Amino acid sequence: MIQIVSFIQIYQPIKRVFDFISTPENDFQWQYGTLTSAPVSGSAAGLGACFASTGHFMEYRVHSTFEVTEYEPHNQYGFRSLSGPLLSFTSYTLDIARGHTQVKLFMQANIINLMGVNETVFEKKMKKQLKENLAMLKNILELG
């Protein structure tokens, strides 16, 4: 099992950051390799809501379905995988600090269906990708 924690400061109001992160349709804009992400039915907002995402990771095309497990507006947004090659949980915690929004990303994952993938290599690539994702998020929200 891998666990990754990463932080970034975004100079935008906490509401704007939360609303952007918690909207699956925005994922392709700031999550490297994401091709599509959308609610499974109805809205992806709120506890128990589900969304599906398709993208690329390493040399694999990945399709997964997720359930929102944490939804506290302007504070916490989290989801867990229901299908796909990873058993994962991802959580974003937001705080206001000195004129910016502090975003903490926590991810926990187990590889369950990626044949031949070395867990150490996977963890390194995932850490790099998540840091790049947060940098893209910052860039999009601060520079428009």
Order of alpha helices (4+ residues) and beta strands (2+ residues): beta-alpha-alpha-beta-beta-beta-beta-beta-beta-alpha
